[in-house]
């Protein structure tokens, strides 16, 4: 069985190959290891292999798990990749260097207030509900411009756009649509692509991919 370090190297090689096919610099794509549901014992080998960006979906799980790891490895960058309630904004600001699921103006306001209180300002992605699915987070495609303007008018650095395509369908058209929305609004960062579709996401412009299963299993 390949080790965590071996799996990471294979994924980085696949990411680089996809970037080169698209005529892109592989250094322009960030690997975020999705560690939700994983123990510190599972995470440590990836840290030892050089992985520094990790994604968590639940604030409480991250609070329970990460402070000792970050104390030992202060260069780790935690990414909040799950839907975020406004009442968790203060904890999220203290924990995360980047928040990927900003999908409403009220959350922007809560994060700005929390950042001011904490003296720490995470970068944020605006999440777009690219498949217009009722059960998923993300702003409506038509509202992306207004939400981007809200973030740009705030102290929160804009990292880019994030989306999760519908399950069970070809993701390429949804990645292409998010890239089109990004161009329309002069946004450079695209957080899109997971274990099963990161190659397509990179070829269509992803600057950050969120990979869990392929790294840990």
MDTraj code that builds the backbone (N, CA, C; nanometers):
import mdtraj as md
import numpy as np

residues = "UNK UNK UNK UNK UNK UNK UNK UNK UNK UNK UNK UNK UNK UNK UNK UNK UNK UNK UNK UNK UNK UNK UNK UNK UNK UNK UNK UNK UNK UNK UNK UNK UNK UNK UNK UNK UNK UNK UNK UNK UNK UNK UNK UNK UNK UNK UNK UNK UNK UNK UNK UNK UNK UNK UNK UNK UNK UNK UNK UNK UNK UNK UNK UNK UNK UNK UNK UNK UNK UNK UNK UNK UNK UNK UNK UNK UNK UNK UNK UNK UNK UNK UNK UNK UNK UNK UNK UNK UNK UNK UNK UNK UNK UNK UNK UNK UNK UNK UNK UNK UNK UNK UNK UNK UNK UNK UNK UNK UNK UNK UNK UNK UNK UNK UNK UNK UNK UNK UNK UNK UNK UNK UNK UNK UNK UNK UNK UNK UNK UNK UNK UNK UNK UNK UNK UNK UNK UNK UNK UNK UNK UNK UNK UNK UNK UNK UNK UNK UNK UNK UNK UNK UNK UNK UNK UNK UNK UNK UNK UNK UNK UNK UNK UNK UNK UNK UNK UNK UNK UNK UNK UNK UNK UNK UNK UNK UNK UNK UNK UNK UNK UNK UNK UNK UNK UNK UNK UNK UNK UNK UNK UNK UNK UNK UNK UNK UNK UNK UNK UNK UNK UNK UNK UNK UNK UNK UNK UNK UNK UNK UNK UNK UNK UNK UNK UNK UNK".split()
xyz = np.array([
    [0.0841, -0.1194, 0.0000],
    [0.0000, 0.0000, 0.0000],
    [0.0882, 0.1253, 0.0000],
    [0.0592, 0.2221, -0.0871],
    [0.1398, 0.3446, -0.0871],
    [0.1188, 0.4230, 0.0422],
    [0.2216, 0.4906, 0.0857],
    [0.2132, 0.5742, 0.2049],
    [0.1449, 0.7061, 0.1713],
    [0.1134, 0.7833, 0.2756],
    [0.0544, 0.9152, 0.2541],
    [0.1476, 1.0024, 0.1709],
    [0.2767, 0.9936, 0.1990],
    [0.3737, 1.0716, 0.1219],
    [0.3752, 1.0279, -0.0242],
    [0.3666, 0.8970, -0.0486],
    [0.3628, 0.8466, -0.1862],
    [0.2378, 0.8962, -0.2592],
    [0.1227, 0.8894, -0.1915],
    [-0.0020, 0.9355, -0.2541],
    [0.0065, 1.0842, -0.2863],
    [0.0643, 1.1600, -0.1948],
    [0.0788, 1.3042, -0.2198],
    [0.1650, 1.3288, -0.3435],
    [0.2756, 1.2580, -0.3543],
    [0.3641, 1.2773, -0.4689],
    [0.2945, 1.2394, -0.5997],
    [0.2147, 1.1326, -0.5974],
    [0.1419, 1.0922, -0.7181],
    [0.0392, 1.1978, -0.7578],
    [-0.0288, 1.2543, -0.6596],
    [-0.1286, 1.3580, -0.6886],
    [-0.0610, 1.4840, -0.7405],
    [0.0486, 1.5244, -0.6785],
    [0.1211, 1.6422, -0.7264],
    [0.1698, 1.6214, -0.8701],
    [0.2127, 1.5002, -0.9018],
    [0.2571, 1.4712, -1.0391],
    [0.1405, 1.4801, -1.1369],
    [0.0237, 1.4271, -1.0963],
    [-0.0951, 1.4349, -1.1819],
    [-0.1409, 1.5796, -1.1989],
    [-0.1319, 1.6581, -1.0925],
    [-0.1665, 1.8005, -1.1010],
    [-0.0730, 1.8721, -1.1985],
    [0.0549, 1.8439, -1.1879],
    [0.1522, 1.9082, -1.2763],
    [0.1279, 1.8708, -1.4221],
    [0.0947, 1.7434, -1.4452],
    [0.0689, 1.6988, -1.5826],
    [-0.0525, 1.7703, -1.6401],
    [-0.1581, 1.7830, -1.5607],
    [-0.2787, 1.8517, -1.6080],
    [-0.2497, 1.9979, -1.6372],
    [-0.1709, 2.0617, -1.5515],
    [-0.1368, 2.2020, -1.5740],
    [-0.0571, 2.2194, -1.7029],
    [0.0377, 2.1294, -1.7262],
    [0.1209, 2.1407, -1.8459],
    [0.0392, 2.1196, -1.9722],
    [-0.0572, 2.0281, -1.9681],
    [-0.1456, 2.0080, -2.0836],
    [-0.2188, 2.1374, -2.1170],
    [-0.2580, 2.2103, -2.0112],
    [-0.3312, 2.3356, -2.0309],
    [-0.2393, 2.4545, -2.0562],
    [-0.1088, 2.4292, -2.0637],
    [-0.0149, 2.5383, -2.0865],
    [0.0027, 2.6288, -1.9665],
    [-0.0155, 2.5710, -1.8466],
    [-0.0068, 2.6484, -1.7232],
    [0.1157, 2.6076, -1.6427],
    [0.1582, 2.6959, -1.5546],
    [0.2663, 2.6653, -1.4624],
    [0.2088, 2.5828, -1.3471],
    [0.2599, 2.4607, -1.3249],
    [0.2081, 2.3795, -1.2139],
    [0.2168, 2.4492, -1.0785],
    [0.3121, 2.5408, -1.0628],
    [0.3252, 2.6120, -0.9356],
    [0.2053, 2.7018, -0.9078],
    [0.1233, 2.7249, -1.0088],
    [0.0063, 2.8105, -0.9919],
    [-0.1157, 2.7379, -0.9394],
    [-0.1001, 2.6098, -0.9033],
    [-0.2136, 2.5315, -0.8510],
    [-0.1772, 2.4803, -0.7117],
    [-0.2608, 2.5121, -0.6157],
    [-0.2376, 2.4756, -0.4759],
    [-0.3136, 2.3489, -0.4398],
    [-0.2447, 2.2582, -0.3716],
    [-0.3089, 2.1374, -0.3210],
    [-0.3548, 2.1605, -0.1770],
    [-0.4851, 2.1488, -0.1548],
    [-0.5419, 2.1564, -0.0206],
    [-0.5827, 2.0153, 0.0187],
    [-0.5198, 1.9633, 0.1227],
    [-0.5512, 1.8292, 0.1717],
    [-0.6741, 1.8374, 0.2607],
    [-0.7827, 1.7747, 0.2182],
    [-0.9076, 1.7807, 0.2952],
    [-0.8989, 1.6779, 0.4082],
    [-0.8857, 1.7288, 0.5292],
    [-0.8592, 1.6433, 0.6449],
    [-0.9806, 1.6269, 0.7355],
    [-1.0973, 1.6684, 0.6888],
    [-1.2174, 1.6494, 0.7701],
    [-1.2379, 1.5000, 0.7959],
    [-1.2720, 1.4677, 0.9191],
    [-1.2936, 1.3284, 0.9551],
    [-1.1676, 1.2469, 0.9725],
    [-1.0519, 1.3102, 0.9609],
    [-0.9241, 1.2395, 0.9744],
    [-0.8597, 1.2750, 1.1077],
    [-0.7937, 1.1783, 1.1659],
    [-0.7298, 1.1984, 1.2962],
    [-0.5938, 1.2661, 1.2797],
    [-0.5426, 1.3167, 1.3915],
    [-0.4087, 1.3754, 1.3902],
    [-0.3056, 1.2731, 1.3448],
    [-0.3254, 1.1469, 1.3831],
    [-0.2317, 1.0417, 1.3441],
    [-0.2300, 1.0203, 1.1933],
    [-0.3451, 1.0399, 1.1284],
    [-0.3507, 1.0278, 0.9831],
    [-0.2909, 1.1504, 0.9142],
    [-0.3026, 1.2643, 0.9782],
    [-0.2576, 1.3897, 0.9181],
    [-0.1063, 1.4068, 0.9278],
    [-0.0488, 1.3638, 1.0380],
    [0.0935, 1.3876, 1.0628],
    [0.1856, 1.3402, 0.9499],
    [0.1614, 1.2219, 0.8880],
    [0.2511, 1.1810, 0.7793],
    [0.2496, 1.2772, 0.6603],
    [0.1351, 1.3391, 0.6334],
    [0.1303, 1.4366, 0.5247],
    [0.2070, 1.5628, 0.5609],
    [0.1965, 1.6047, 0.6867],
    [0.2750, 1.7203, 0.7306],
    [0.4240, 1.6892, 0.7162],
    [0.4617, 1.5687, 0.7579],
    [0.6021, 1.5280, 0.7468],
    [0.6495, 1.5253, 0.6018],
    [0.5571, 1.4976, 0.5096],
    [0.5913, 1.4930, 0.3670],
    [0.5976, 1.6316, 0.3045],
    [0.5609, 1.7340, 0.3816],
    [0.5706, 1.8704, 0.3299],
    [0.4391, 1.9397, 0.3042],
    [0.3268, 1.8718, 0.3269],
    [0.1967, 1.9335, 0.3036],
    [0.1690, 2.0390, 0.4102],
    [0.1261, 2.1568, 0.3673],
    [0.1010, 2.2640, 0.4630],
    [-0.0401, 2.3229, 0.4540],
    [-0.1121, 2.2966, 0.3481],
    [-0.2488, 2.3487, 0.3350],
    [-0.3486, 2.2362, 0.3581],
    [-0.4367, 2.2561, 0.4570],
    [-0.5350, 2.1550, 0.4944],
    [-0.6741, 2.2176, 0.5020],
    [-0.7752, 2.1415, 0.4601],
    [-0.9120, 2.1901, 0.4583],
    [-1.0003, 2.1166, 0.5576],
    [-1.0797, 2.1919, 0.6309],
    [-1.1747, 2.1365, 0.7272],
    [-1.3128, 2.1948, 0.7001],
    [-1.4162, 2.1099, 0.7171],
    [-1.5536, 2.1526, 0.6901],
    [-1.6246, 2.2063, 0.8133],
    [-1.5908, 2.1521, 0.9312],
    [-1.6638, 2.1873, 1.0532],
    [-1.5717, 2.2606, 1.1502],
    [-1.6188, 2.3749, 1.1953],
    [-1.5387, 2.4572, 1.2854],
    [-1.5058, 2.3815, 1.4131],
    [-1.6043, 2.3141, 1.4733],
    [-1.5804, 2.2478, 1.6007],
    [-1.4790, 2.1356, 1.5869],
    [-1.4886, 2.0584, 1.4807],
    [-1.3901, 1.9518, 1.4593],
    [-1.2496, 2.0095, 1.4455],
    [-1.2383, 2.1191, 1.3724],
    [-1.1084, 2.1824, 1.3550],
    [-1.0546, 2.2353, 1.4879],
    [-1.1428, 2.2915, 1.5691],
    [-1.1023, 2.3416, 1.7007],
    [-1.0510, 2.2289, 1.7898],
    [-1.1161, 2.1155, 1.7805],
    [-1.0780, 2.0022, 1.8643],
    [-0.9438, 1.9412, 1.8223],
    [-0.9136, 1.9500, 1.6940],
    [-0.8033, 1.8717, 1.6373],
    [-0.6766, 1.9519, 1.6083],
    [-0.6909, 2.0745, 1.5597],
    [-0.5772, 2.1405, 1.4984],
    [-0.4865, 2.2223, 1.5898],
    [-0.5326, 2.2837, 1.6989],
    [-0.4403, 2.3681, 1.7769],
    [-0.3092, 2.3002, 1.8160],
    [-0.3084, 2.1731, 1.8629],
    [-0.1787, 2.1121, 1.8939],
    [-0.0914, 2.0908, 1.7698],
    [-0.1546, 2.0562, 1.6572],
    [-0.0778, 2.0363, 1.5342],
    [-0.0168, 2.1682, 1.4864],
    [-0.0953, 2.2749, 1.4929],
    [-0.0450, 2.4057, 1.4493],
    [0.0640, 2.4551, 1.5433],
    [0.0510, 2.4241, 1.6723],
    [0.1554, 2.4634, 1.7677],
    [0.2891, 2.3983, 1.7312],
    [0.2839, 2.2745, 1.6827],
    [0.4063, 2.2042, 1.6429],
    [0.4534, 2.2443, 1.5034],
    [0.3581, 2.2874, 1.4204],
    [0.3899, 2.3215, 1.2806],
    [0.3256, 2.4564, 1.2488],
    [0.3841, 2.5668, 1.2950],
    [0.3180, 2.6971, 1.2834],
    [0.3025, 2.7502, 1.1414],
    [0.3654, 2.6860, 1.0435],
    [0.3510, 2.7316, 0.9052],
    [0.2318, 2.6672, 0.8343],
    [0.1549, 2.5865, 0.9055],
    [0.0355, 2.5262, 0.8460],
    [-0.0687, 2.6341, 0.8174],
    [-0.1364, 2.6193, 0.7044],
    [-0.2478, 2.7082, 0.6681],
    [-0.3763, 2.6253, 0.6650],
    [-0.4693, 2.6611, 0.7491],
    [-0.5981, 2.5917, 0.7521],
    [-0.6992, 2.6642, 0.6648],
    [-0.7753, 2.5858, 0.5906],
    [-0.8781, 2.6382, 0.5005],
    [-1.0145, 2.5896, 0.5494],
    [-1.1067, 2.6810, 0.5689],
    [-1.2440, 2.6442, 0.6006],
    [-1.3202, 2.6225, 0.4715],
    [-1.3591, 2.4969, 0.4451],
    [-1.4178, 2.4650, 0.3144],
    [-1.5656, 2.4295, 0.3230],
    [-1.6227, 2.4275, 0.4441],
    [-1.7627, 2.3906, 0.4593],
    [-1.8516, 2.5127, 0.4786],
    [-1.9819, 2.4906, 0.4728],
    [-2.0777, 2.5994, 0.4964],
    [-2.0560, 2.6544, 0.6367],
    [-2.0610, 2.7845, 0.6491],
    [-2.0259, 2.8504, 0.7741],
    [-2.1442, 2.9302, 0.8266],
    [-2.1815, 2.9015, 0.9506],
    [-2.2856, 2.9792, 1.0170],
    [-2.2252, 3.1086, 1.0703],
    [-2.3059, 3.2142, 1.0712],
    [-2.2537, 3.3428, 1.1166],
    [-2.2110, 3.3374, 1.2627],
    [-2.2773, 3.2536, 1.3436],
    [-2.2390, 3.2471, 1.4853],
    [-2.1072, 3.1743, 1.5076],
    [-2.0497, 3.1187, 1.4014],
    [-1.9175, 3.0547, 1.4096],
    [-1.8081, 3.1445, 1.3501],
    [-1.8434, 3.2676, 1.3157],
    [-1.7485, 3.3542, 1.2462],
    [-1.6241, 3.3817, 1.3297],
    [-1.6409, 3.4064, 1.4602],
    [-1.5241, 3.4381, 1.5437],
    [-1.4278, 3.3203, 1.5507],
    [-1.4804, 3.2010, 1.5730],
    [-1.3943, 3.0828, 1.5757],
    [-1.3274, 3.0611, 1.4405],
    [-1.4034, 3.0812, 1.3320],
    [-1.3484, 3.0596, 1.1980],
    [-1.2332, 3.1557, 1.1695],
    [-1.2480, 3.2793, 1.2092],
    [-1.1426, 3.3780, 1.1859],
    [-1.0164, 3.3430, 1.2638],
    [-1.0321, 3.2933, 1.3842],
    [-0.9151, 3.2559, 1.4647],
    [-0.8450, 3.1321, 1.4079],
    [-0.9225, 3.0414, 1.3488],
    [-0.8684, 2.9142, 1.3014],
    [-0.8108, 2.9205, 1.1612],
    [-0.8850, 2.9797, 1.0691],
    [-0.8596, 2.9611, 0.9269],
    [-0.7814, 3.0777, 0.8663],
    [-0.6873, 3.0432, 0.7819],
    [-0.6172, 3.1441, 0.7022],
    [-0.6988, 3.1826, 0.5795],
    [-0.7795, 3.0884, 0.5312],
    [-0.8629, 3.1095, 0.4127],
    [-0.9990, 3.0467, 0.4379],
    [-1.1051, 3.1168, 0.3988],
    [-1.2418, 3.0664, 0.4117],
    [-1.3017, 3.0580, 0.2721],
    [-1.3445, 2.9378, 0.2317],
    [-1.3830, 2.9112, 0.0928],
    [-1.5328, 2.9194, 0.0665],
    [-1.6142, 2.9383, 0.1671],
    [-1.7592, 2.9224, 0.1466],
    [-1.8373, 3.0465, 0.1867],
    [-1.7905, 3.1628, 0.1465],
    [-1.8630, 3.2869, 0.1746],
    [-1.9720, 3.3026, 0.0700],
    [-2.0967, 3.2938, 0.1139],
    [-2.2061, 3.2859, 0.0166],
    [-2.3198, 3.3848, 0.0405],
    [-2.3000, 3.4802, 0.1337],
    [-2.4068, 3.5765, 0.1611],
    [-2.3474, 3.7001, 0.2288],
    [-2.4180, 3.8124, 0.2146],
    [-2.3658, 3.9386, 0.2666],
    [-2.3592, 3.9377, 0.4188],
    [-2.4552, 3.8720, 0.4850],
    [-2.4530, 3.8664, 0.6304],
    [-2.3294, 3.7972, 0.6841],
    [-2.2812, 3.6973, 0.6124],
    [-2.1599, 3.6278, 0.6545],
    [-2.0379, 3.7181, 0.6362],
    [-2.0347, 3.7947, 0.5292],
    [-1.9252, 3.8906, 0.5110],
    [-1.9213, 3.9869, 0.6293],
    [-2.0371, 4.0412, 0.6666],
    [-2.0429, 4.1338, 0.7797],
    [-1.9929, 4.0686, 0.9085],
    [-2.0344, 3.9431, 0.9330],
    [-1.9933, 3.8727, 1.0544],
    [-1.8428, 3.8479, 1.0551],
    [-1.7860, 3.8136, 0.9403],
    [-1.6425, 3.7884, 0.9320],
    [-1.5625, 3.9176, 0.9485],
    [-1.6110, 4.0256, 0.8931],
    [-1.5434, 4.1544, 0.9095],
    [-1.5400, 4.1929, 1.0575],
    [-1.6536, 4.1788, 1.1247],
    [-1.6612, 4.2110, 1.2680],
    [-1.5672, 4.1213, 1.3483],
    [-1.5672, 3.9914, 1.3173],
    [-1.4812, 3.8966, 1.3884],
    [-1.3333, 3.9252, 1.3616],
    [-1.3007, 3.9600, 1.2377],
    [-1.1620, 3.9893, 1.2027],
    [-1.1119, 4.1127, 1.2765],
    [-1.1973, 4.2131, 1.2869],
    [-1.1604, 4.3346, 1.3594],
    [-1.1345, 4.3039, 1.5064],
    [-1.2175, 4.2193, 1.5629],
    [-1.2036, 4.1823, 1.7040],
    [-1.0774, 4.0997, 1.7279],
    [-1.0482, 4.0080, 1.6338],
    [-0.9345, 3.9169, 1.6505],
    [-0.8020, 3.9779, 1.6064],
    [-0.8081, 4.0839, 1.5279],
    [-0.6857, 4.1381, 1.4704],
    [-0.6222, 4.0448, 1.3702],
    [-0.7057, 3.9677, 1.3036],
    [-0.6583, 3.8668, 1.2072],
    [-0.7579, 3.8624, 1.0924],
    [-0.7084, 3.8707, 0.9698],
    [-0.7985, 3.8833, 0.8550],
    [-0.7760, 3.7703, 0.7558],
    [-0.8610, 3.6675, 0.7562],
    [-0.8456, 3.5597, 0.6579],
    [-0.8875, 3.6052, 0.5183],
    [-0.8263, 3.5446, 0.4191],
    [-0.8718, 3.5637, 0.2820],
    [-0.9993, 3.4820, 0.2606],
    [-1.0822, 3.5231, 0.1657],
    [-1.2089, 3.4534, 0.1434],
    [-1.2330, 3.4279, -0.0052],
    [-1.2963, 3.3137, -0.0308],
    [-1.3522, 3.2838, -0.1617],
    [-1.5034, 3.3059, -0.1562],
    [-1.5586, 3.3603, -0.2604],
    [-1.7043, 3.3675, -0.2760],
    [-1.7504, 3.2364, -0.3385],
    [-1.8380, 3.1664, -0.2679],
    [-1.8895, 3.0392, -0.3195],
    [-2.0113, 3.0645, -0.4077],
    [-2.0094, 3.0065, -0.5255],
    [-2.1196, 3.0180, -0.6211],
    [-2.1906, 2.8834, -0.6306],
    [-2.3214, 2.8859, -0.6236],
    [-2.4009, 2.7633, -0.6399],
    [-2.4118, 2.7357, -0.7900],
    [-2.3059, 2.6773, -0.8424],
    [-2.2869, 2.6687, -0.9869],
    [-2.3900, 2.5790, -1.0545],
    [-2.4426, 2.4810, -0.9795],
    [-2.5434, 2.3923, -1.0359],
    [-2.6851, 2.4298, -0.9967],
    [-2.7012, 2.5416, -0.9295],
    [-2.8328, 2.5901, -0.8850],
    [-2.9094, 2.4812, -0.8098],
    [-2.8401, 2.4203, -0.7128],
    [-2.8979, 2.3126, -0.6335],
    [-2.9468, 2.3666, -0.4996],
    [-3.0715, 2.3376, -0.4677],
    [-3.1308, 2.3928, -0.3466],
    [-3.0584, 2.3479, -0.2204],
    [-3.0069, 2.2262, -0.2195],
    [-2.9464, 2.1721, -0.0980],
    [-2.8034, 2.2179, -0.0763],
    [-2.7451, 2.2880, -0.1722],
    [-2.6051, 2.3278, -0.1613],
    [-2.5929, 2.4748, -0.1253],
    [-2.4810, 2.5053, -0.0582],
    [-2.4491, 2.6436, -0.0301],
    [-2.3998, 2.7143, -0.1553],
    [-2.3770, 2.8433, -0.1407],
    [-2.3310, 2.9224, -0.2541],
    [-2.4339, 3.0250, -0.2945],
    [-2.3865, 3.1386, -0.3405],
    [-2.4799, 3.2407, -0.3888],
    [-2.5270, 3.2039, -0.5290],
    [-2.6395, 3.2619, -0.5669],
    [-2.6890, 3.2425, -0.7034],
    [-2.5896, 3.3031, -0.8022],
    [-2.5835, 3.2447, -0.9197],
    [-2.4912, 3.2960, -1.0216],
    [-2.5162, 3.4442, -1.0473],
    [-2.6418, 3.4833, -1.0510],
    [-2.6769, 3.6229, -1.0782],
    [-2.6339, 3.7174, -0.9669],
    [-2.6112, 3.6626, -0.8471],
    [-2.5741, 3.7464, -0.7329],
    [-2.4241, 3.7528, -0.7086],
    [-2.3464, 3.6805, -0.7887],
    [-2.2019, 3.6725, -0.7642],
    [-2.1363, 3.8098, -0.7705],
    [-2.1752, 3.8913, -0.8661],
    [-2.1141, 4.0234, -0.8800],
    [-2.1353, 4.1106, -0.7576],
    [-2.2569, 4.1101, -0.7043],
    [-2.2861, 4.1914, -0.5866],
    [-2.2089, 4.1426, -0.4644],
    [-2.1991, 4.0109, -0.4490],
    [-2.1268, 3.9579, -0.3333],
    [-1.9765, 3.9837, -0.3460],
    [-1.9244, 3.9719, -0.4664],
    [-1.7839, 4.0059, -0.4879],
    [-1.7571, 4.1526, -0.4545],
    [-1.8490, 4.2405, -0.4940],
    [-1.8326, 4.3827, -0.4631],
    [-1.8344, 4.4064, -0.3128],
    [-1.9197, 4.3320, -0.2423],
    [-1.9270, 4.3424, -0.0966],
    [-1.7936, 4.3033, -0.0328],
    [-1.7360, 4.1925, -0.0785],
    [-1.6069, 4.1495, -0.0246],
    [-1.4979, 4.2510, -0.0593],
    [-1.4975, 4.2982, -0.1822],
    [-1.3936, 4.3929, -0.2243],
    [-1.4003, 4.5242, -0.1473],
    [-1.5185, 4.5594, -0.1008],
    [-1.5336, 4.6825, -0.0223],
    [-1.4995, 4.6618, 0.1248],
    [-1.4708, 4.5371, 0.1628],
    [-1.4409, 4.5034, 0.3013],
    [-1.2902, 4.4892, 0.3212],
    [-1.2451, 4.4726, 0.4458],
    [-1.1021, 4.4479, 0.4688],
    [-1.0581, 4.3051, 0.4352],
    [-1.1524, 4.2171, 0.4032],
    [-1.1194, 4.0770, 0.3776],
    [-1.0555, 4.0631, 0.2391],
    [-0.9352, 4.0081, 0.2294],
    [-0.8753, 3.9864, 0.0979],
    [-0.9588, 3.8861, 0.0164],
    [-0.9830, 3.9182, -0.1088],
    [-1.0579, 3.8278, -0.1965],
    [-0.9617, 3.7270, -0.2580],
    [-0.9832, 3.5974, -0.2250],
    [-0.8995, 3.4916, -0.2819],
    [-0.9508, 3.4474, -0.4183],
    [-1.0832, 3.4542, -0.4398],
    [-1.1384, 3.4112, -0.5674],
    [-1.2785, 3.3579, -0.5541],
    [-1.3145, 3.2680, -0.6452],
    [-1.4451, 3.2025, -0.6474],
    [-1.4290, 3.0542, -0.6163],
    [-1.5294, 2.9971, -0.5516],
    [-1.5306, 2.8542, -0.5215],
    [-1.6633, 2.7954, -0.5655],
    [-1.6611, 2.6688, -0.6091],
    [-1.7851, 2.5994, -0.6430],
    [-1.7657, 2.4495, -0.6341],
    [-1.8774, 2.3801, -0.6125],
    [-1.8823, 2.2339, -0.6132],
    [-1.9867, 2.1933, -0.7164],
    [-1.9463, 2.1314, -0.8283],
    [-2.0438, 2.0916, -0.9298],
    [-2.1409, 1.9867, -0.8768],
    [-2.2550, 1.9707, -0.9416],
    [-2.3481, 1.8647, -0.9022],
    [-2.2822, 1.7279, -0.9115],
    [-2.3212, 1.6384, -0.8227],
    [-2.2666, 1.5031, -0.8233],
    [-2.3268, 1.4221, -0.9376],
    [-2.2486, 1.3295, -0.9896],
    [-2.2994, 1.2337, -1.0869],
    [-2.3119, 1.2840, -1.2288],
    [-2.2586, 1.4028, -1.2561],
    [-2.2622, 1.4545, -1.3929],
    [-2.1219, 1.5000, -1.4308],
    [-2.1010, 1.5207, -1.5599],
    [-1.9720, 1.5683, -1.6077],
    [-1.9434, 1.7068, -1.5481],
    [-1.8332, 1.7215, -1.4723],
    [-1.8095, 1.8493, -1.4053],
    [-1.7526, 1.9584, -1.4942],
    [-1.6936, 1.9202, -1.6084],
    [-1.6245, 2.0171, -1.6922],
    [-1.7038, 2.1424, -1.7254],
    [-1.8289, 2.1295, -1.7710],
    [-1.9045, 2.2503, -1.8037],
    [-1.9244, 2.3433, -1.6843],
    [-1.9340, 2.2879, -1.5655],
    [-1.9519, 2.3710, -1.4459],
    [-1.8211, 2.4423, -1.4097],
    [-1.7095, 2.3725, -1.4251],
    [-1.5811, 2.4390, -1.4039],
    [-1.5621, 2.5514, -1.5054],
    [-1.5977, 2.5248, -1.6297],
    [-1.5835, 2.6270, -1.7333],
    [-1.6728, 2.7468, -1.7045],
    [-1.7928, 2.7215, -1.6522],
    [-1.8837, 2.8312, -1.6190],
    [-1.8267, 2.9156, -1.5054],
    [-1.7718, 2.8508, -1.4031],
    [-1.7131, 2.9280, -1.2936],
    [-1.5964, 3.0121, -1.3445],
    [-1.5147, 2.9552, -1.4319],
    [-1.4032, 3.0311, -1.4892],
    [-1.4547, 3.1504, -1.5698],
    [-1.5653, 3.1332, -1.6402],
    [-1.6248, 3.2429, -1.7176],
    [-1.6731, 3.3546, -1.6251],
    [-1.7388, 3.3145, -1.5141],
    [-1.7846, 3.4139, -1.4160],
    [-1.6649, 3.4890, -1.3581],
    [-1.5572, 3.4164, -1.3302],
    [-1.4360, 3.4791, -1.2772],
    [-1.3797, 3.5822, -1.3748],
    [-1.3730, 3.5467, -1.5022],
    [-1.3217, 3.6422, -1.6022],
    [-1.4110, 3.7650, -1.6102],
    [-1.5407, 3.7427, -1.6050],
    [-1.6362, 3.8539, -1.6153],
    [-1.6152, 3.9555, -1.5033],
    [-1.5773, 3.9043, -1.3860],
    [-1.5630, 3.9924, -1.2699],
    [-1.4171, 4.0166, -1.2312],
    [-1.3251, 3.9841, -1.3212],
    [-1.1822, 4.0083, -1.3002],
    [-1.1321, 3.9431, -1.1721],
    [-1.1641, 3.8152, -1.1569],
    [-1.1220, 3.7359, -1.0410],
    [-1.0189, 3.6332, -1.0878],
    [-0.9092, 3.6220, -1.0134],
    [-0.8015, 3.5326, -1.0559],
    [-0.8107, 3.3934, -0.9943],
    [-0.8530, 3.3829, -0.8689],
    [-0.8485, 3.2555, -0.7980],
    [-0.9717, 3.1703, -0.8219],
    [-0.9504, 3.0401, -0.8400],
    [-1.0606, 2.9463, -0.8589],
    [-1.0365, 2.8226, -0.7724],
    [-1.1158, 2.8072, -0.6670],
    [-1.1100, 2.6883, -0.5821],
    [-1.2138, 2.5895, -0.6348],
    [-1.1673, 2.4904, -0.7100],
    [-1.2589, 2.3928, -0.7698],
    [-1.1804, 2.2674, -0.8035],
    [-1.2489, 2.1543, -0.7910],
    [-1.1869, 2.0267, -0.8190],
    [-1.1579, 1.9496, -0.6926],
    [-1.1961, 1.8194, -0.6933],
    [-1.1748, 1.7307, -0.5795],
    [-1.1102, 1.6012, -0.6299],
    [-1.1116, 1.4980, -0.5464],
    [-1.0354, 1.3770, -0.5788],
    [-1.0689, 1.3193, -0.7156],
    [-1.1963, 1.3191, -0.7532],
    [-1.2364, 1.2541, -0.8767],
    [-1.2290, 1.3399, -1.0018],
    [-1.2087, 1.4703, -0.9847],
    [-1.2174, 1.5577, -1.1031],
    [-1.1130, 1.6693, -1.1037],
    [-1.0085, 1.6568, -1.0218],
    [-0.9147, 1.7691, -1.0114],
    [-0.8386, 1.7940, -1.1406],
    [-0.8144, 1.6886, -1.2204],
    [-0.7419, 1.7092, -1.3460],
    [-0.8215, 1.7992, -1.4405],
    [-0.9508, 1.7717, -1.4540],
    [-1.0359, 1.8555, -1.5393],
    [-1.0421, 1.9975, -1.4855],
    [-1.0515, 2.0109, -1.3529],
    [-1.0585, 2.1440, -1.2927],
    [-0.9327, 2.2246, -1.3236],
    [-0.8170, 2.1608, -1.3135],
    [-0.6915, 2.2308, -1.3408],
    [-0.6841, 2.2726, -1.4868],
    [-0.7251, 2.1837, -1.5769],
    [-0.7207, 2.2182, -1.7196],
    [-0.8168, 2.3314, -1.7538],
    [-0.9159, 2.3550, -1.6673],
    [-1.0117, 2.4624, -1.6903],
    [-0.9876, 2.5829, -1.6000],
    [-0.8728, 2.5845, -1.5312],
    [-0.8332, 2.7074, -1.4638],
    [-0.8227, 2.7058, -1.3135],
    [-0.8450, 2.5918, -1.2478],
    [-0.8378, 2.5881, -1.1014],
    [-0.7011, 2.6359, -1.0519],
    [-0.7035, 2.7161, -0.9469],
    [-0.5801, 2.7576, -0.8806],
    [-0.5654, 2.6899, -0.7449],
    [-0.6712, 2.6241, -0.6970],
    [-0.6671, 2.5458, -0.5734],
    [-0.7592, 2.4267, -0.5902],
    [-0.7095, 2.3078, -0.5579],
    [-0.7924, 2.1870, -0.5614],
    [-0.7997, 2.1300, -0.4204],
    [-0.9160, 2.0741, -0.3863],
    [-0.9428, 2.0262, -0.2510],
    [-0.9536, 1.8739, -0.2555],
    [-0.8504, 1.8031, -0.2070],
    [-0.8420, 1.6592, -0.2267],
    [-0.8332, 1.5886, -0.0917],
    [-0.9249, 1.4961, -0.0677],
    [-0.9260, 1.4204, 0.0560],
    [-0.9061, 1.2732, 0.0338],
    [-1.0048, 1.2071, -0.0266],
    [-1.0036, 1.0622, -0.0411],
    [-0.8766, 1.0109, -0.1078],
    [-0.8358, 1.0744, -0.2162],
    [-0.7180, 1.0264, -0.2900],
    [-0.5895, 1.0394, -0.2097],
    [-0.5880, 1.1259, -0.1107],
    [-0.4701, 1.1412, -0.0262],
    [-0.4678, 1.0437, 0.0902],
    [-0.5847, 1.0178, 0.1462],
    [-0.5912, 0.9443, 0.2726],
    [-0.6278, 0.7972, 0.2563],
    [-0.6747, 0.7556, 0.1391],
    [-0.7203, 0.6177, 0.1234],
    [-0.6546, 0.5500, 0.0042],
])
top = md.Topology()
chain = top.add_chain()
for i, resn in enumerate(residues, 1):
    res = top.add_residue(resn, chain, resSeq=i)
    for name in ("N", "CA", "C"):
        top.add_atom(name, md.element.get_by_symbol(name[0]), res)
traj = md.Trajectory(xyz[None], top)
